[in-house]
Amino acid sequence: YYNSFDRTNNIINRISATHNWTISDALTMRTAFTYDARGLDLLRNVGGNQGNAEGFITGRTARSQTDSQAYTTFQNEFVWKTSTGPVKHTLLGGFEYKNTDIATVRGDYALANVSLLNPVNLQTSVNGIPRTAMFDRRIASDQTSFYAQNQIDLSEQFKVRLGIRNDLVQWSDKGFQNVSGKYGYREIVRSKALTTYSTGGVYQPTKNLAFYTGYSTGAFVNLATEAAAVSTAPETSSQIEVGAKTTFLDGKADLNVALFQTTRDNYFIALPGNNGLVTPDGSDRSRGVEVTAGVRPLPGLSIIGNGVWMDPETKSRSLGTNTVLGITRSIYGTRPVGVATNMANLWSSYQIQSGLARGLTFGFGVNYQGNSFADNLNLLKVPSYFVLNAAVSYRIKKVELAVNVRNLTDKTYFTNATFSGALPGNPLSAFGSLRFYFN
């Protein structure tokens, strides 16, 4: 159902420098600078409806887009360990400056309908197809941030954490945009102070048992170019977690169990019937439990498993439309796009401990993800899947060679949801890496 001319080229150039300064045993400072230059050039399918009553996929569109992006980040922070009487403090404080500059241009091409049961790509290029200009914009942002955190050791068994962050953000989105068939100039200019918090505590009654809890909030301005315009309000989130961790069998096994609730608001979603356009109408809440267990029965052998069970629910009352089925209704109470209610991972590895093969490591594991939905109306289901993976690596002094093999059985499965379907996962594939360590 996609075209042979689809392409994506993404080039990222990054330069960074970090300086760590140990002023004293109690005071350290870290200074970091990063500059990212990213160039994106793509031509791909977007939108489209599942087969109608006559068996044709309608509303198909090809989209071209070029982005030229630059990100500059400067950060300076310190860690100071001190005490007030018997109470110990670990203070973290810092300053951060971020600058973003993005030029982005998008155009769409209307494609012919395709038979669902006999999909023949009618186009081999976009030559001769009229181009509809969608936008030509310049996105910019300046963000100045101050943050502080204090870990307070009230005793050997009880510790608390308090943190605060303030971001002063000025952002703009200026240029041309196509709205309801009219192409014209518009400006979005905003500034906002975002204050977020975090707090938590740990109670460790014994050496092998600890209870913990935490609460945090988040806020940021999403400057992604997927939407036709940046949001005039920040995306926000919150998370609360309560859990317990224990070790047993003389440290050869550990178990962590956590209950959590997360919320997320004002994030970008693609509503069904909106021609693949994303808008900041996202709002959801998720409650669940996460279990992680690890076992190290023999020297060099490690087995770790993780499972999550949750109840995600959409809180937005925006309307979605499926034109093929003739359904229009609120998305409230549905499951967010691409989110499964359960997932699990199991990974085992063994490293040879002696002889000429010392340092040779073998790994094997399985990933499971439950079913999800490709649309906010929850009419199009993406099936669950199991995938088997393996790895082998060998390190000699300061050189490490590794090979990771994904999807050992070459299983056909689907991952990221896309409007009315989902992208296929990797087939049987291998990824190699060679690393040199200089420290």
C-alpha positions as CSV (number, residue, x, y, z in Angstrom):
1,Y,0.0,0.0,0.0
2,Y,3.1,2.3,0.1
3,N,5.0,3.6,-2.9
4,S,8.3,2.6,-4.3
5,F,9.5,6.3,-4.3
6,D,9.3,6.7,-0.5
7,R,12.6,7.8,1.0
8,T,14.0,9.3,4.2
9,N,17.4,10.8,4.7
10,N,18.4,12.1,8.1
11,I,21.9,13.4,8.9
12,I,22.9,14.3,12.4
13,N,26.2,16.1,13.3
14,R,27.0,16.5,17.0
15,I,29.8,18.1,18.9
16,S,30.0,18.1,22.6
17,A,32.4,18.9,25.4
18,T,32.2,18.1,29.1
19,H,34.4,19.2,32.0
20,N,34.3,17.6,35.4
21,W,36.0,19.5,38.2
22,T,36.6,18.0,41.6
23,I,37.0,21.1,43.8
24,S,37.1,19.1,47.0
25,D,36.0,15.9,48.5
26,A,32.6,17.5,49.2
27,L,32.2,19.7,46.1
28,T,32.2,18.8,42.4
29,M,31.2,20.8,39.3
30,R,30.2,19.7,35.8
31,T,30.1,22.0,32.7
32,A,28.8,20.7,29.4
33,F,28.2,22.1,25.9
34,T,26.4,20.3,23.0
35,Y,25.6,21.5,19.5
36,D,23.4,19.4,17.2
37,A,22.9,20.1,13.5
38,R,20.2,17.9,11.9
39,G,19.1,17.7,8.3
40,L,15.9,15.8,7.3
41,D,14.7,15.1,3.7
42,L,11.8,12.8,3.3
43,L,9.1,11.7,0.9
44,R,6.6,9.3,2.3
45,N,3.0,8.1,2.4
46,V,0.7,9.7,5.0
47,G,-2.9,9.3,5.9
48,G,-5.3,7.1,4.0
49,N,-8.4,5.1,5.0
50,Q,-8.8,1.3,5.3
51,G,-10.7,-0.3,2.4
52,N,-14.2,1.0,1.8
53,A,-17.3,-1.0,0.7
54,E,-15.9,-1.3,-2.8
55,G,-12.6,-2.6,-1.5
56,F,-10.5,0.6,-2.2
57,I,-8.1,2.5,0.0
58,T,-9.0,6.2,-0.3
59,G,-7.5,9.4,0.9
60,R,-3.9,8.4,0.1
61,T,-1.4,11.2,0.3
62,A,2.4,11.5,-0.3
63,R,4.2,14.1,1.8
64,S,7.6,15.7,1.2
65,Q,9.3,17.6,3.9
66,T,12.7,19.1,4.5
67,D,14.0,20.3,7.9
68,S,17.1,22.1,8.9
69,Q,17.5,22.0,12.7
70,A,20.1,23.4,15.1
71,Y,20.1,22.8,18.9
72,T,22.5,24.4,21.3
73,T,22.7,23.4,25.0
74,F,25.0,24.8,27.7
75,Q,24.7,23.4,31.3
76,N,26.6,24.1,34.5
77,E,25.8,22.3,37.7
78,F,27.4,21.4,41.1
79,V,27.0,18.6,43.7
80,W,27.8,19.6,47.3
81,K,27.8,17.1,50.2
82,T,27.3,18.7,53.6
83,S,25.5,18.1,56.9
84,T,23.5,19.9,59.5
85,G,24.2,18.1,62.7
86,P,23.5,14.4,62.3
87,V,21.5,15.0,59.0
88,K,23.4,14.6,55.8
89,H,22.6,16.6,52.6
90,T,23.5,16.0,49.0
91,L,22.7,19.2,47.2
92,L,22.5,19.4,43.4
93,G,22.1,22.8,41.7
94,G,22.4,24.1,38.2
95,F,21.8,26.4,35.3
96,E,20.9,25.4,31.7
97,Y,20.4,27.4,28.5
98,K,18.9,25.9,25.3
99,N,18.5,27.5,21.9
100,T,16.5,25.9,19.1
101,D,16.4,27.1,15.5
102,I,14.4,25.1,12.9
103,A,13.5,25.8,9.2
104,T,10.9,23.4,7.9
105,V,9.0,23.1,4.5
106,R,6.2,20.6,3.7
107,G,4.2,19.8,0.6
108,D,1.5,17.1,-0.1
109,Y,0.5,15.2,-3.2
110,A,-2.9,13.6,-3.7
111,L,-2.5,9.9,-4.7
112,A,-4.9,7.6,-6.6
113,N,-7.1,5.1,-4.7
114,V,-5.6,1.6,-4.4
115,S,-7.5,-1.8,-4.4
116,L,-7.3,-3.3,-0.9
117,L,-7.2,-6.9,-2.2
118,N,-5.1,-6.2,-5.3
119,P,-2.7,-3.4,-4.2
120,V,-0.9,-2.1,-7.3
121,N,1.3,0.9,-6.8
122,L,0.0,3.2,-9.5
123,Q,2.7,5.8,-9.0
124,T,6.4,5.4,-9.5
125,S,7.2,9.1,-8.7
126,V,5.4,12.3,-7.9
127,N,6.3,13.8,-11.2
128,G,3.2,15.3,-12.8
129,I,1.2,15.2,-9.6
130,P,0.2,18.8,-8.4
131,R,1.9,19.7,-5.1
132,T,-0.1,21.4,-2.4
133,A,2.0,23.7,-0.2
134,M,1.3,22.8,3.5
135,F,3.8,25.1,5.3
136,D,7.0,27.0,5.1
137,R,8.0,28.0,8.7
138,R,10.8,29.1,11.0
139,I,10.6,27.7,14.6
140,A,12.8,29.2,17.3
141,S,13.1,28.9,21.1
142,D,15.2,30.2,23.9
143,Q,15.0,28.5,27.3
144,T,16.8,29.5,30.5
145,S,16.5,27.0,33.4
146,F,17.5,26.9,37.0
147,Y,17.1,23.7,39.1
148,A,17.9,22.4,42.6
149,Q,17.6,19.1,44.4
150,N,18.4,18.1,48.0
151,Q,18.7,14.4,49.1
152,I,18.4,14.4,52.9
153,D,19.7,11.4,54.8
154,L,17.7,11.7,58.0
155,S,19.2,8.4,59.2
156,E,20.8,5.2,57.8
157,Q,17.3,3.9,57.2
158,F,15.3,6.9,56.0
159,K,16.1,9.3,53.1
160,V,14.0,11.9,51.4
161,R,14.5,13.9,48.1
162,L,13.1,17.4,47.3
163,G,13.6,19.0,43.9
164,I,12.4,22.1,41.9
165,R,13.0,23.3,38.4
166,N,12.0,26.6,36.7
167,D,12.1,27.0,32.9
168,L,11.6,30.4,31.3
169,V,10.7,29.6,27.7
170,Q,10.3,32.0,24.8
171,W,9.2,30.3,21.6
172,S,7.9,31.4,18.1
173,D,6.5,29.8,15.0
174,K,6.5,32.2,12.0
175,G,5.7,31.5,8.4
176,F,3.1,30.2,6.0
177,Q,0.5,27.6,6.7
178,N,-2.3,25.9,4.8
179,V,-5.5,26.1,6.8
180,S,-8.7,24.8,5.2
181,G,-7.3,25.2,1.7
182,K,-6.1,28.8,2.3
183,Y,-2.3,29.4,2.3
184,G,-1.3,32.4,4.3
185,Y,1.2,33.9,6.7
186,R,0.7,33.6,10.5
187,E,2.8,34.0,13.6
188,I,2.7,32.3,17.0
189,V,4.8,34.0,19.7
190,R,4.6,32.9,23.3
191,S,6.6,33.1,26.6
192,K,5.9,31.1,29.7
193,A,7.5,30.2,33.0
194,L,7.3,26.5,33.8
195,T,7.8,25.3,37.3
196,T,8.0,21.6,38.0
197,Y,8.6,19.6,41.2
198,S,9.8,16.2,42.4
199,T,9.8,14.6,45.8
200,G,10.4,11.1,47.1
201,G,11.5,9.0,50.0
202,V,13.2,5.7,50.8
203,Y,12.8,3.6,54.0
204,Q,15.2,0.7,54.4
205,P,14.3,-1.2,57.6
206,T,16.9,-4.0,56.8
207,K,19.9,-4.4,54.6
208,N,18.0,-6.4,52.1
209,L,14.6,-4.6,52.1
210,A,13.6,-1.1,51.0
211,F,10.4,0.7,50.5
212,Y,10.2,3.8,48.3
213,T,7.8,6.4,46.9
214,G,8.0,9.4,44.6
215,Y,6.0,12.1,42.9
216,S,7.0,14.4,40.1
217,T,5.6,16.8,37.5
218,G,6.9,17.7,34.1
219,A,6.3,20.4,31.5
220,F,8.0,21.4,28.2
221,V,7.2,23.1,24.9
222,N,7.0,20.6,22.1
223,L,8.8,22.0,19.0
224,A,8.5,19.0,16.8
225,T,7.7,19.7,13.1
226,E,5.2,16.9,12.7
227,A,2.3,19.3,13.6
228,A,1.4,22.1,11.2
229,A,1.9,24.6,14.0
230,V,3.5,24.5,17.5
231,S,1.3,24.3,20.5
232,T,0.5,27.6,22.2
233,A,0.6,25.8,25.6
234,P,3.2,23.4,27.1
235,E,2.8,19.6,27.3
236,T,2.5,18.6,31.0
237,S,2.7,15.3,32.9
238,S,2.8,13.9,36.4
239,Q,3.8,10.6,38.0
240,I,3.4,8.9,41.3
241,E,5.0,5.7,42.3
242,V,5.1,3.4,45.3
243,G,7.3,0.3,45.5
244,A,9.5,-2.1,47.3
245,K,12.8,-3.7,46.5
246,T,14.4,-6.7,48.2
247,T,17.5,-8.9,47.7
248,F,17.9,-12.5,48.8
249,L,19.9,-15.7,48.3
250,D,23.0,-13.8,49.6
251,G,22.7,-11.1,46.9
252,K,22.2,-13.6,44.0
253,A,18.6,-12.5,43.4
254,D,16.6,-9.3,43.7
255,L,12.9,-8.3,43.2
256,N,11.3,-5.0,42.6
257,V,7.6,-4.3,42.6
258,A,6.1,-0.9,41.9
259,L,2.6,0.6,41.6
260,F,2.3,3.7,39.5
261,Q,0.0,6.3,38.0
262,T,0.9,8.7,35.2
263,T,-0.9,11.5,33.5
264,R,-0.1,13.4,30.3
265,D,-1.9,16.4,28.9
266,N,-1.8,18.7,25.8
267,Y,0.4,16.4,23.7
268,F,0.1,15.9,19.9
269,I,-2.2,13.2,18.5
270,A,-3.6,12.4,15.1
271,L,-7.4,12.3,15.4
272,P,-9.2,9.9,12.9
273,G,-10.7,11.8,10.1
274,N,-8.3,14.7,10.4
275,N,-6.3,13.9,7.3
276,G,-3.3,12.7,9.3
277,L,-2.8,16.2,10.9
278,V,-1.7,16.2,14.5
279,T,-3.1,18.5,17.1
280,P,-2.4,19.1,20.8
281,D,-5.6,17.3,22.0
282,G,-3.9,14.4,23.8
283,S,-4.8,13.7,27.4
284,D,-4.5,10.4,29.2
285,R,-4.0,8.6,32.5
286,S,-2.4,5.2,33.1
287,R,-2.4,3.1,36.3
288,G,-0.5,-0.1,36.7
289,V,2.1,-2.4,38.3
290,E,5.6,-3.2,37.2
291,V,7.6,-6.2,38.4
292,T,11.4,-6.7,37.8
293,A,13.3,-9.7,39.0
294,G,17.0,-10.7,38.6
295,V,18.9,-13.9,39.3
296,R,22.6,-14.5,39.3
297,P,23.0,-18.2,40.2
298,L,26.5,-18.7,38.9
299,P,29.5,-16.4,38.3
300,G,29.0,-14.8,34.9
301,L,25.4,-15.9,34.5
302,S,22.6,-13.3,34.8
303,I,18.9,-13.6,34.1
304,I,16.6,-10.6,34.4
305,G,12.9,-10.3,33.7
306,N,10.5,-7.4,33.6
307,G,6.7,-7.2,33.3
308,V,4.2,-4.3,33.2
309,W,0.4,-4.5,33.5
310,M,-1.5,-1.3,33.2
311,D,-4.9,0.3,32.5
312,P,-4.3,3.3,30.1
313,E,-7.3,5.5,29.4
314,T,-7.8,8.5,27.2
315,K,-9.2,11.6,29.0
316,S,-9.6,13.9,25.9
317,R,-13.2,14.5,24.8
318,S,-12.2,15.4,21.2
319,L,-14.2,13.9,18.4
320,G,-12.8,11.3,15.9
321,T,-14.3,10.2,12.6
322,N,-13.9,7.0,10.7
323,T,-15.4,7.9,7.3
324,V,-15.3,4.3,6.0
325,L,-17.5,3.0,8.8
326,G,-19.4,6.2,9.2
327,I,-18.6,6.6,12.9
328,T,-18.1,9.9,14.7
329,R,-17.7,10.0,18.5
330,S,-15.7,11.2,21.4
331,I,-12.4,9.4,22.0
332,Y,-12.9,9.7,25.8
333,G,-12.4,6.4,27.6
334,T,-10.5,4.7,24.7
335,R,-7.0,3.4,24.9
336,P,-4.3,5.8,23.7
337,V,-2.8,4.9,20.3
338,G,0.0,2.3,20.3
339,V,-0.2,1.6,24.0
340,A,-0.5,-2.0,25.2
341,T,-2.0,-3.1,28.5
342,N,0.8,-5.5,29.1
343,M,4.3,-6.2,28.1
344,A,7.2,-8.3,29.2
345,N,11.0,-8.8,28.6
346,L,13.3,-11.7,29.6
347,W,17.0,-11.6,29.0
348,S,19.8,-14.0,30.0
349,S,23.5,-13.6,29.5
350,Y,26.6,-15.6,30.3
351,Q,30.2,-14.3,30.3
352,I,33.1,-16.8,30.3
353,Q,35.2,-16.2,33.4
354,S,38.5,-17.8,32.6
355,G,40.8,-19.1,29.9
356,L,41.5,-17.6,26.5
357,A,37.8,-16.9,26.0
358,R,37.5,-14.9,29.1
359,G,35.3,-11.8,28.4
360,L,33.3,-13.6,25.7
361,T,29.6,-13.0,26.5
362,F,26.5,-14.7,25.0
363,G,22.9,-13.4,25.4
364,F,19.5,-14.6,24.6
365,G,16.1,-13.1,25.3
366,V,12.4,-12.6,24.4
367,N,10.3,-9.5,24.1
368,Y,6.5,-9.6,24.4
369,Q,4.0,-6.8,23.8
370,G,0.2,-7.1,24.0
371,N,-2.2,-5.8,21.4
372,S,-2.7,-2.0,20.9
373,F,-4.8,0.2,18.6
374,A,-3.8,2.2,15.5
375,D,-6.5,4.9,16.0
376,N,-8.0,6.9,18.9
377,L,-11.4,5.4,18.2
378,N,-10.0,1.9,18.9
379,L,-11.5,0.4,15.8
380,L,-8.2,-0.8,14.2
381,K,-6.3,-3.3,16.4
382,V,-2.5,-4.0,16.2
383,P,-1.9,-7.6,17.2
384,S,0.4,-8.7,20.1
385,Y,3.7,-10.3,19.4
386,F,6.7,-12.3,20.7
387,V,10.2,-11.6,19.3
388,L,13.4,-13.7,20.1
389,N,16.7,-11.9,20.2
390,A,20.4,-12.9,20.7
391,A,23.7,-11.2,21.2
392,V,27.4,-12.1,21.4
393,S,30.3,-9.7,22.5
394,Y,34.0,-10.0,23.2
395,R,36.2,-7.5,25.0
396,I,40.0,-7.5,24.9
397,K,41.5,-4.8,27.1
398,K,40.2,-1.6,25.5
399,V,38.5,-3.0,22.5
400,E,35.0,-4.5,22.4
401,L,33.3,-6.2,19.4
402,A,29.6,-6.9,19.6
403,V,26.9,-8.4,17.4
404,N,23.2,-8.2,18.2
405,V,20.7,-10.4,16.3
406,R,17.0,-9.4,16.3
407,N,14.0,-11.5,15.5
408,L,15.7,-14.8,15.3
409,T,12.6,-16.6,13.8
410,D,12.1,-13.9,11.2
411,K,8.6,-13.3,12.5
412,T,6.2,-10.9,10.9
413,Y,4.9,-8.4,13.5
414,F,3.8,-4.8,13.8
415,T,5.0,-2.0,16.0
416,N,4.4,1.7,15.7
417,A,0.8,2.6,14.9
418,T,0.3,4.9,11.9
419,F,-3.2,6.4,11.4
420,S,-5.0,3.3,10.0
421,G,-2.3,0.6,10.3
422,A,1.1,-0.1,11.9
423,L,4.7,-0.3,10.7
424,P,6.2,-3.8,10.4
425,G,8.9,-4.6,12.9
426,N,12.5,-5.6,12.0
427,P,12.9,-8.8,10.1
428,L,15.7,-11.2,11.0
429,S,18.6,-8.7,11.2
430,A,22.1,-8.3,12.7
431,F,23.7,-5.1,14.1
432,G,27.5,-5.0,14.7
433,S,29.5,-2.5,16.7
434,L,33.2,-1.9,17.5
435,R,34.1,0.2,20.5
436,F,37.4,1.6,21.7
437,Y,37.9,2.7,25.3
438,F,40.5,5.4,26.0
439,N,40.1,5.8,29.8
